Amino acid sequence: MSWMAWTQPTAIFFVIIALLLVTFSVLAIRFPETPRRGILGIETTRGDRLFITLLGSAFINLAWLGVMGAALQPWAMLICLIYAAAVFRWV
């Protein structure tokens, strides 16, 4: 896989995504849930909210890179964490 830039941040990113998927799979097996209706007006499960969070976080980070550059990227992570908390609470 020499064609891919496997830097430490890239590896950490993919490990975290893999751990999230495993964690949510275990939660779905151990604690099944019924879909709930949030502010979007659609029924969502934990997995749906995780997908919405990951997709929104990607857009937040891309917008941050476009506007602020890479120097202040850790602040985008803080915004993503706040966004994730809001999605899991109200969506």
VMD Tcl script that builds the backbone (N, CA, C; Angstrom):
set m [mol new atoms 273]
animate dup $m
set s [atomselect $m all]
$s set {name element resname resid chain x y z} {
  {N N MET 1 A 0.829 -1.193 0.000}
  {CA C MET 1 A 0.000 0.000 0.000}
  {C C MET 1 A 0.871 1.253 0.000}
  {N N SER 2 A 1.931 1.217 -0.748}
  {CA C SER 2 A 2.831 2.364 -0.799}
  {C C SER 2 A 2.201 3.546 -1.535}
  {N N TRP 3 A 1.145 3.323 -2.275}
  {CA C TRP 3 A 0.495 4.403 -3.009}
  {C C TRP 3 A -0.281 5.331 -2.095}
  {N N MET 4 A -0.557 4.896 -0.879}
  {CA C MET 4 A -1.358 5.703 0.034}
  {C C MET 4 A -0.461 6.359 1.075}
  {N N ALA 5 A -0.775 7.589 1.411}
  {CA C ALA 5 A 0.014 8.337 2.386}
  {C C ALA 5 A -0.406 7.945 3.793}
  {N N TRP 6 A 0.172 6.874 4.326}
  {CA C TRP 6 A -0.181 6.404 5.662}
  {C C TRP 6 A 0.613 7.173 6.708}
  {N N THR 7 A 0.145 8.347 6.998}
  {CA C THR 7 A 0.755 9.127 8.065}
  {C C THR 7 A 0.074 8.752 9.378}
  {N N GLN 8 A 0.620 9.205 10.470}
  {CA C GLN 8 A 0.020 8.894 11.766}
  {C C GLN 8 A -1.403 9.445 11.877}
  {N N PRO 9 A -1.681 10.700 11.477}
  {CA C PRO 9 A -3.067 11.180 11.551}
  {C C PRO 9 A -4.034 10.358 10.695}
  {N N THR 10 A -3.569 9.893 9.526}
  {CA C THR 10 A -4.422 9.067 8.669}
  {C C THR 10 A -4.738 7.744 9.353}
  {N N ALA 11 A -3.735 7.129 9.934}
  {CA C ALA 11 A -3.942 5.854 10.634}
  {C C ALA 11 A -4.873 6.027 11.828}
  {N N ILE 12 A -4.686 7.091 12.592}
  {CA C ILE 12 A -5.557 7.359 13.746}
  {C C ILE 12 A -6.998 7.542 13.297}
  {N N PHE 13 A -7.196 8.275 12.201}
  {CA C PHE 13 A -8.538 8.506 11.670}
  {C C PHE 13 A -9.234 7.184 11.355}
  {N N PHE 14 A -8.564 6.297 10.615}
  {CA C PHE 14 A -9.191 5.037 10.228}
  {C C PHE 14 A -9.385 4.099 11.415}
  {N N VAL 15 A -8.487 4.129 12.377}
  {CA C VAL 15 A -8.652 3.309 13.579}
  {C C VAL 15 A -9.862 3.781 14.372}
  {N N ILE 16 A -10.034 5.094 14.500}
  {CA C ILE 16 A -11.190 5.625 15.234}
  {C C ILE 16 A -12.498 5.264 14.532}
  {N N ILE 17 A -12.531 5.375 13.207}
  {CA C ILE 17 A -13.743 4.999 12.461}
  {C C ILE 17 A -14.043 3.515 12.669}
  {N N ALA 18 A -13.020 2.671 12.599}
  {CA C ALA 18 A -13.223 1.234 12.805}
  {C C ALA 18 A -13.729 0.949 14.222}
  {N N LEU 19 A -13.152 1.604 15.214}
  {CA C LEU 19 A -13.607 1.414 16.596}
  {C C LEU 19 A -15.049 1.888 16.786}
  {N N LEU 20 A -15.407 2.988 16.148}
  {CA C LEU 20 A -16.795 3.468 16.227}
  {C C LEU 20 A -17.763 2.437 15.642}
  {N N LEU 21 A -17.403 1.878 14.491}
  {CA C LEU 21 A -18.274 0.887 13.863}
  {C C LEU 21 A -18.416 -0.364 14.723}
  {N N VAL 22 A -17.321 -0.816 15.303}
  {CA C VAL 22 A -17.383 -1.990 16.180}
  {C C VAL 22 A -18.223 -1.679 17.415}
  {N N THR 23 A -17.992 -0.511 18.023}
  {CA C THR 23 A -18.740 -0.116 19.217}
  {C C THR 23 A -20.235 -0.032 18.935}
  {N N PHE 24 A -20.601 0.587 17.827}
  {CA C PHE 24 A -22.019 0.730 17.506}
  {C C PHE 24 A -22.640 -0.617 17.134}
  {N N SER 25 A -21.862 -1.518 16.557}
  {CA C SER 25 A -22.376 -2.864 16.274}
  {C C SER 25 A -22.657 -3.617 17.566}
  {N N VAL 26 A -21.729 -3.528 18.508}
  {CA C VAL 26 A -21.927 -4.187 19.802}
  {C C VAL 26 A -23.127 -3.585 20.527}
  {N N LEU 27 A -23.243 -2.261 20.501}
  {CA C LEU 27 A -24.399 -1.610 21.139}
  {C C LEU 27 A -25.711 -2.054 20.508}
  {N N ALA 28 A -25.727 -2.193 19.185}
  {CA C ALA 28 A -26.949 -2.613 18.499}
  {C C ALA 28 A -27.346 -4.035 18.874}
  {N N ILE 29 A -26.340 -4.884 19.106}
  {CA C ILE 29 A -26.633 -6.267 19.487}
  {C C ILE 29 A -27.066 -6.354 20.942}
  {N N ARG 30 A -26.339 -5.683 21.807}
  {CA C ARG 30 A -26.617 -5.786 23.247}
  {C C ARG 30 A -27.826 -4.963 23.679}
  {N N PHE 31 A -28.003 -3.789 23.089}
  {CA C PHE 31 A -29.095 -2.887 23.477}
  {C C PHE 31 A -29.860 -2.430 22.233}
  {N N PRO 32 A -30.703 -3.308 21.680}
  {CA C PRO 32 A -31.466 -2.916 20.493}
  {C C PRO 32 A -32.340 -1.700 20.795}
  {N N GLU 33 A -32.493 -0.858 19.817}
  {CA C GLU 33 A -33.308 0.336 20.027}
  {C C GLU 33 A -34.350 0.452 18.930}
  {N N THR 34 A -35.392 1.164 19.242}
  {CA C THR 34 A -36.388 1.470 18.234}
  {C C THR 34 A -36.056 2.846 17.673}
  {N N PRO 35 A -36.300 3.049 16.396}
  {CA C PRO 35 A -36.008 4.362 15.816}
  {C C PRO 35 A -36.789 5.459 16.522}
  {N N ARG 36 A -36.185 6.641 16.589}
  {CA C ARG 36 A -36.876 7.781 17.205}
  {C C ARG 36 A -36.961 8.913 16.198}
  {N N ARG 37 A -37.932 9.764 16.398}
  {CA C ARG 37 A -38.168 10.891 15.494}
  {C C ARG 37 A -37.631 12.157 16.158}
  {N N GLY 38 A -36.675 12.801 15.498}
  {CA C GLY 38 A -36.047 14.004 16.042}
  {C C GLY 38 A -36.486 15.253 15.302}
  {N N ILE 39 A -35.640 16.270 15.348}
  {CA C ILE 39 A -36.008 17.559 14.750}
  {C C ILE 39 A -36.033 17.522 13.231}
  {N N LEU 40 A -35.407 16.516 12.611}
  {CA C LEU 40 A -35.466 16.397 11.155}
  {C C LEU 40 A -36.804 15.842 10.675}
  {N N GLY 41 A -37.549 15.253 11.604}
  {CA C GLY 41 A -38.859 14.702 11.247}
  {C C GLY 41 A -38.780 13.320 10.629}
  {N N ILE 42 A -37.611 12.693 10.664}
  {CA C ILE 42 A -37.464 11.338 10.151}
  {C C ILE 42 A -37.031 10.438 11.301}
  {N N GLU 43 A -37.336 9.156 11.167}
  {CA C GLU 43 A -36.931 8.211 12.200}
  {C C GLU 43 A -35.461 7.865 12.000}
  {N N THR 44 A -34.683 7.949 13.081}
  {CA C THR 44 A -33.263 7.628 13.010}
  {C C THR 44 A -32.878 6.673 14.140}
  {N N THR 45 A -31.859 5.870 13.869}
  {CA C THR 45 A -31.278 4.993 14.876}
  {C C THR 45 A -29.885 5.523 15.207}
  {N N ARG 46 A -29.189 4.847 16.128}
  {CA C ARG 46 A -27.829 5.265 16.476}
  {C C ARG 46 A -26.931 5.288 15.242}
  {N N GLY 47 A -27.033 4.276 14.417}
  {CA C GLY 47 A -26.210 4.193 13.207}
  {C C GLY 47 A -26.485 5.341 12.249}
  {N N ASP 48 A -27.764 5.703 12.092}
  {CA C ASP 48 A -28.115 6.837 11.240}
  {C C ASP 48 A -27.503 8.124 11.772}
  {N N ARG 49 A -27.587 8.307 13.079}
  {CA C ARG 49 A -27.033 9.518 13.686}
  {C C ARG 49 A -25.505 9.541 13.583}
  {N N LEU 50 A -24.868 8.375 13.676}
  {CA C LEU 50 A -23.423 8.308 13.478}
  {C C LEU 50 A -23.065 8.716 12.053}
  {N N PHE 51 A -23.803 8.211 11.071}
  {CA C PHE 51 A -23.549 8.564 9.676}
  {C C PHE 51 A -23.733 10.063 9.453}
  {N N ILE 52 A -24.812 10.633 9.979}
  {CA C ILE 52 A -25.054 12.072 9.842}
  {C C ILE 52 A -23.924 12.857 10.493}
  {N N THR 53 A -23.451 12.391 11.652}
  {CA C THR 53 A -22.354 13.062 12.344}
  {C C THR 53 A -21.070 13.004 11.530}
  {N N LEU 54 A -20.728 11.824 10.992}
  {CA C LEU 54 A -19.497 11.694 10.217}
  {C C LEU 54 A -19.546 12.532 8.945}
  {N N LEU 55 A -20.681 12.528 8.283}
  {CA C LEU 55 A -20.821 13.313 7.051}
  {C C LEU 55 A -20.730 14.808 7.342}
  {N N GLY 56 A -21.439 15.260 8.367}
  {CA C GLY 56 A -21.385 16.670 8.743}
  {C C GLY 56 A -19.998 17.092 9.200}
  {N N SER 57 A -19.314 16.216 9.935}
  {CA C SER 57 A -17.963 16.533 10.397}
  {C C SER 57 A -16.996 16.663 9.228}
  {N N ALA 58 A -17.174 15.842 8.215}
  {CA C ALA 58 A -16.330 15.961 7.029}
  {C C ALA 58 A -16.526 17.324 6.372}
  {N N PHE 59 A -17.758 17.753 6.247}
  {CA C PHE 59 A -18.032 19.062 5.643}
  {C C PHE 59 A -17.505 20.202 6.516}
  {N N ILE 60 A -17.636 20.075 7.827}
  {CA C ILE 60 A -17.108 21.101 8.734}
  {C C ILE 60 A -15.597 21.219 8.562}
  {N N ASN 61 A -14.908 20.080 8.521}
  {CA C ASN 61 A -13.455 20.106 8.364}
  {C C ASN 61 A -13.026 20.644 7.008}
  {N N LEU 62 A -13.723 20.277 5.949}
  {CA C LEU 62 A -13.383 20.806 4.624}
  {C C LEU 62 A -13.616 22.312 4.551}
  {N N ALA 63 A -14.716 22.772 5.109}
  {CA C ALA 63 A -14.987 24.215 5.122}
  {C C ALA 63 A -13.935 24.936 5.950}
  {N N TRP 64 A -13.560 24.356 7.083}
  {CA C TRP 64 A -12.537 24.971 7.932}
  {C C TRP 64 A -11.209 25.079 7.181}
  {N N LEU 65 A -10.821 24.007 6.491}
  {CA C LEU 65 A -9.583 24.042 5.718}
  {C C LEU 65 A -9.637 25.110 4.633}
  {N N GLY 66 A -10.776 25.233 3.993}
  {CA C GLY 66 A -10.919 26.229 2.930}
  {C C GLY 66 A -10.870 27.653 3.437}
  {N N VAL 67 A -11.406 27.904 4.606}
  {CA C VAL 67 A -11.495 29.266 5.140}
  {C C VAL 67 A -10.289 29.620 6.003}
  {N N MET 68 A -9.919 28.727 6.911}
  {CA C MET 68 A -8.892 29.043 7.913}
  {C C MET 68 A -7.524 28.437 7.603}
  {N N GLY 69 A -7.470 27.427 6.779}
  {CA C GLY 69 A -6.214 26.738 6.536}
  {C C GLY 69 A -5.969 25.662 7.588}
  {N N ALA 70 A -4.843 24.976 7.468}
  {CA C ALA 70 A -4.561 23.831 8.336}
  {C C ALA 70 A -3.991 24.229 9.696}
  {N N ALA 71 A -3.584 25.468 9.851}
  {CA C ALA 71 A -2.917 25.877 11.088}
  {C C ALA 71 A -3.820 25.751 12.313}
  {N N LEU 72 A -5.073 26.052 12.177}
  {CA C LEU 72 A -5.989 26.044 13.325}
  {C C LEU 72 A -6.962 24.869 13.273}
  {N N GLN 73 A -6.575 23.782 12.618}
  {CA C GLN 73 A -7.472 22.651 12.428}
  {C C GLN 73 A -7.974 22.015 13.724}
  {N N PRO 74 A -7.209 22.002 14.825}
  {CA C PRO 74 A -7.768 21.423 16.062}
  {C C PRO 74 A -9.053 22.110 16.531}
  {N N TRP 75 A -9.244 23.362 16.206}
  {CA C TRP 75 A -10.487 24.040 16.576}
  {C C TRP 75 A -11.680 23.471 15.814}
  {N N ALA 76 A -11.442 22.986 14.607}
  {CA C ALA 76 A -12.509 22.342 13.839}
  {C C ALA 76 A -12.964 21.070 14.545}
  {N N MET 77 A -12.022 20.383 15.185}
  {CA C MET 77 A -12.377 19.181 15.940}
  {C C MET 77 A -13.325 19.507 17.080}
  {N N LEU 78 A -13.093 20.611 17.750}
  {CA C LEU 78 A -13.982 21.041 18.823}
  {C C LEU 78 A -15.387 21.314 18.274}
  {N N ILE 79 A -15.465 21.977 17.149}
  {CA C ILE 79 A -16.762 22.248 16.518}
  {C C ILE 79 A -17.440 20.924 16.138}
  {N N CYS 80 A -16.661 19.963 15.631}
  {CA C CYS 80 A -17.219 18.661 15.264}
  {C C CYS 80 A -17.758 17.914 16.479}
  {N N LEU 81 A -17.069 18.004 17.597}
  {CA C LEU 81 A -17.548 17.344 18.818}
  {C C LEU 81 A -18.853 17.969 19.309}
  {N N ILE 82 A -18.955 19.282 19.234}
  {CA C ILE 82 A -20.204 19.966 19.618}
  {C C ILE 82 A -21.327 19.558 18.663}
  {N N TYR 83 A -21.008 19.514 17.372}
  {CA C TYR 83 A -21.974 19.092 16.358}
  {C C TYR 83 A -22.441 17.657 16.619}
  {N N ALA 84 A -21.496 16.762 16.940}
  {CA C ALA 84 A -21.842 15.360 17.210}
  {C C ALA 84 A -22.763 15.245 18.421}
  {N N ALA 85 A -22.465 15.993 19.469}
  {CA C ALA 85 A -23.323 15.970 20.658}
  {C C ALA 85 A -24.732 16.447 20.319}
  {N N ALA 86 A -24.836 17.477 19.503}
  {CA C ALA 86 A -26.152 18.000 19.109}
  {C C ALA 86 A -26.914 16.987 18.260}
  {N N VAL 87 A -26.225 16.336 17.329}
  {CA C VAL 87 A -26.891 15.342 16.478}
  {C C VAL 87 A -27.408 14.185 17.324}
  {N N PHE 88 A -26.583 13.661 18.211}
  {CA C PHE 88 A -27.022 12.513 19.013}
  {C C PHE 88 A -28.084 12.901 20.026}
  {N N ARG 89 A -28.154 14.154 20.380}
  {CA C ARG 89 A -29.173 14.599 21.341}
  {C C ARG 89 A -30.512 14.900 20.667}
  {N N TRP 90 A -30.481 15.596 19.526}
  {CA C TRP 90 A -31.736 16.123 18.976}
  {C C TRP 90 A -32.163 15.561 17.631}
  {N N VAL 91 A -31.335 14.806 16.954}
  {CA C VAL 91 A -31.740 14.329 15.616}
  {C C VAL 91 A -32.398 12.969 15.725}
}
mol reanalyze $m
mol bondsrecalc $m
mol representation Tube
mol addrep $m
